[in-house]
Each structure stands twice: as structure tokens, then as C-alpha cells.
């Protein structure tokens, strides 16, 4: 057991242990022999049973018994011998569970046997087994998982199972599994609107009353806190996905210009002609950002009406480095380079989201707020300007101390940050009253100096601010951010073992505080000038450096950003930045990024040209490289064969540089800073030059 001192074994104990080990080795050797030679005799099965009785964790033995079961089953057709086969397996599992009640293989084998449907299940026997095991350990999650399986098999009413969780909680409220099962059952009953569960507000209110008894009885026990967090989610979040941000912004008006060779395209806001957005190869990105990951965004569910392409030819892609098929952010690239042949008048774009009901969240909830977004593109003066291409010939210097003139930032960045809040469901009085009551209760309880109380109070205040901002177009500023930050700062000091979690939560508060509205963002926002033959133009710049950020959030506020400074923070990951499809300059220097794989979202940023990742911790931590060199769809969107192919072509050693190959191959960087990382040396810089043929500057030196 954990925390108990170990005593040296006596001579008798050592001898018994040696004899047991010898017997185990003998039984394992027999098992492998029988398995290889497909011997399924009675004696062979008896040997595997003895092995599992001694050590239920031998997965090969369970797999062997499955094969033996199927072998003998193929020769039987009468009910009696088939029942005998099934009962033998069930008995073997019970024997193994007496040795180890938390054996994955044993529980899985029992499910597998019953799922064959070869005999009527003796439910009395199954529930009797469960009662015995849960009586010995009421928090055995294997037992609870199996109980859900048996209850579904028997078609036990979920209301009855809900009563069972109540009985178990009354016996011992410190029962994580009972609280968890209760949340699962309540979710199902509320979703089905079962009899007595058609009013969510009354059910959740009763559950708040129930869990408070556990929390106030022993605030240091964690089990009730997890259930309370589930209740909080039910109070403030909507199951249905919502569209919360887009680019181009709804109602925006743009001018399009290009050079004489039709190579460099610029998108210019009509309200601010000094701001230029570069469009690579005349490709206009259209971005949709949802409040949760969704699937089903395609030309059927989102229709785009424009003069440049047929809607059915447009392809929407999820901006995600995983293969789940879902993402919060979706993008479509529209080729507008044919504007040179178009009628010289404003082109109206209409984007209708929710044209068909097939956009769904990963949990299965449908998008049910159809919305039409409209923006215009003026091509009258298509060739009147001669914008210079961003060639990257000049070295760009990050000045992290230069003051930004927020007053000169166009209004367009702020009044269109979130154009769909009007579609967020009305705030119900019950939601607000419930949160207010919980906040008052936990403020009283906070005097006990319990970390769980402080964490819950911070979560409640954040939830209240989020709820109150709905439907107000972010005009109602967070009123509790400073109080929440104080709570998280206190938790970081008082509970250092969970400091990273608290710092991540604090970072989300800081990100929201910095980007919430125009007044907040003016402190961090500005423009930077770049000169061309036709005169100076500006980049939209946002500086979020020196904020002690450990996590990036609220990127839906930042879809317009071209230049982002996140230097001198404590970031270990940049998850979320893949949504910033207009980003050209990115500064991640002086953070805690420990590997190139942590920078995976950069592969989705086609516009990125200048990247600074200097003075991080890349190469300072050991990484298991072998697991990335096997052909598997589970680990990356690009498989090992591609890494090996690229490495062979560019004469790069894959064993030491696979991370760099994965990240940099395919990027179009013109400037890269990597100095100050443990991985960097002259040899590695040579690898980067091979991987980045467009590179002009490396660590401040011309390539």
C-alpha cells in the first residue's frame, strides 16, 4: 500500500515468493506453448485457469481463453454444452476478481462472454457479484462500469439506477463513482425529458441542495466537488453549439488591390485604408469559429454565395491537428484572383450557416441557430494601387518595449469581434439566481481556508461573468476578474502541487481581461508600419507579452490579428493559435516550450512568415523518439513514411530531427529565430536551411 514502510522479507517469505515465481514461470511457459500451437484441450484450459487465479493481469491468457471458447463453441450446437462453456468462463472470471477486483482483463472478458448472447443472463447472479464487490470497495469504478453494462443488458430503468446511486451516497458520500454515475444518469434523463425530469431547473436545484450537504459536512473531500462542477456546467453552458465569431466580419466592407503582375493581393478595410491584409495567391480565407468543436461543416450546411465560385465546389476544412474530424474553427479558402475579369462593382458575399441541420457538436447536439453573414468586396480600383509583396528581404526586429498607440487602432477590430451574441439564448432568471446563491454560500465557507472552496468560488465568479456577458455584445465587462485572479494567485502559493492547473485557469481570465472589449484591448493593441513603393501601410498588432500566460484562450477575439507578441510568458503549448489564419508575425520567445511538437498548430498557419521561438526549452528535456517512427494513425496527421521520405531527400538524420521535419517542412517562413534553445547548434541550423527553402534570415543572420 502507498505510504507504508517496506520490511525485508523473512527467509520463509523469500522461499515462498521464489516458489510462487517458479510456478508462475512454468504456467506462463505452458500458456505460450498452448497458444502458439492452438492447443485447446481440457488440460490446457485448466493450466490457463491456474495462471489467471495466481495473476489475473496476464492479458495473453484472457485472449487465449477467448480463442479456446470460440474453438469449442464451433463444435457445439446443443444448449446444455454451450451453457457449460459460458459458465466455465464466468466462474474463471469470478475467481480472478477475488484475486484482483480491479483487473481490466477480467471485467472485459466477462462482458465479452455475456455479449455473445449464447444463454439467458442470470441477472441475480450478476447483481449479487456486483453487490459483493461494491460492498468491499464502493468506489471500484470497474464495478460501476460493469453495473452500467448489466443494467443496460437487463433494460433496468435509469430512474431505478439513480435511486441506487442515492443509496450508495447515503451510505458514504465520499463515493466518486456514485456521484459520477449520478451525473451520467441525470444527463440521460434530462436529455430524454423522461417523466419527472422534463424541467431541468427544478432537478438541478434539488441536486445543488443534495451536494451541499456533502460539501459542508467535509469540505476537504473531493468527491462532491466534482459533482458540483458538473452542476455548474449544467447551469451556465448550452448543449447546442453556437457560432461566436467569423472573419471577414459581418457587415464589413473591403477594397481589393493587386500589383501589375497579379502576384501580390491586398485586402483593405474601407474604413481604414492604411491597414493591409495580404492574400496569398489571391486566396481569401473565410473563417467560422464555434463555442465548441463541431462536425458536419461543408458546402451543404454552409452556403457561400459569390461571383467567384459555385458553392458546391467549396471545401471547408477543420483547423485542428487531430484526426477527430471536428474542430471549433473551420475555414474555407476562396480563390478571388479572377477579380481582374469581374464587373467593376462591389461584390456581395453571403455566407449562410446552418443551411441544413447536419452541423453537430461532438456530443451530438445540433446547431440550430441559422445565420446569414454578409460582407462586400470592392474591385473598382483593383489596379489603382501597387502594394509591395512581403518578400522578407529586410530583417524584422521585435521591439517588445515599444509603446503601442491603441488610439489609432480602427474601430473595425472591436465592434465586430463577436457578431452572433444576439443569438445566444436569453439569460434565465433561474441561472442568475442560482449562481448568486452559490457565490454567497461559498463566500461564507471560504473563511475555512479550504483550497476546494477557493477554487469553486473562482469558478463560480468566472461562470457568472460569462453568463452576464451573453447577449450584450461584450459590452458588459467582467466585474470579478481581479477577485478571481487573487483567488488563483493564492491557490498557486498554497497548493503548489496543482499550480499549473491554477495558472492555466488564471491565464484564461487574463486573456479574457485583455481582449474583452475595445477599452481592454487598447492597452495591448496597435499598428506597425511597413513601407512600399506606394507608401506606408499598417499591420494589426497585438501584444500580450509579460502576462505570465501559461495557456492561450479566447482566440475568437483575435481572428483579425496579423502580428502577435506572446514573448516573456510561461507557455508550454500554443493550442488555439491555428485559428489565426491572418497571422504573419509571431513572437513566442522566452517561454517554456519544450519541444517542436508543442508548436504543431503552426503547420496550419499558411500566412506565417516571421517566427521567433528563441530562448525556450526545446531540446532540454528527454523525448522518446522511437514511438514516432512507427506507422500509426494515432499519433500524427503525417505518418512516419513521410518523415523518412523527406529526411532521405534532404539528407537529414530522422532519429534526431523528426520533430523539426514534422513542424517546418511545408512552412513558408522568411525569418526564423531559434537561438537560446538546447537543440540549436550549427548542424541543426543546417537542417533548418534544408527544410525551409524560403528562409532569408536565421537567428538574425542572412541565409
Buried (B, 14 or more C-beta within 10 A) or exposed (E): EEEEEEEEEEEEEEEEEEEEEEEBEEBBEBBEEBBEEEBBEEEBBEBBBBBBBBBBBBEBBBEBBBEBBEEBBEEBEEEEEBBEBBBBBBEBBBBBBBBBBBBEBBBBBBBBBBEBEBBEBEEEEBBEBBEBBBEEEBBBEBBBEBBBBBBEBEEBEBEEBBEBBEEBBEEEBBBBBBBBBBBBBBBBBBBEEEEEBEEBBEBBBEBBEBBBEBBEEEBEBEBBBEBBBBBBEBBBEEBBBBBBBBBBBBEBBBBBBBBEEBEBBBBBBBEBBBBBBBBBEBBBBBBBBBBBBBBBBBBBBBBBEBBBBEBEEBEBBBBBBEEEEBBBBBBBBBBBBEBEEBEEEBBEBEBBBBBEEBBBBBEEBBBEBBBEBBBBBBBEEBEEBBBBBBEBEEEBEBEEEEEBEBEEBBEBBBBBBBBBBEBBEEBEEBBBEBBEEBBEBBEEBBEEEBBBBBBBBBBBBBBBBBBBBBBEBBEBBBEBBEEBBEBBBBBBEEBEEEBBBBBBBBBBBBBBBBBBBBEBBBEBBBBBEBEBEBEEBBBBBBBBBBBEBBBBBBBBBBBBBBBBBBBBBBBBBBBBBBBBBBBBBBBBBBBBBBBBBBBBBBBBBBBBBBBBBBBBBBBEEEBEEEEBBEEEEEBBEBBBEBBBEBBEEBEBEBEBBBBBBBBBBEBBBBBBBBBBBEBBEEEBBEBBBBBBEEBBBBBEEEB
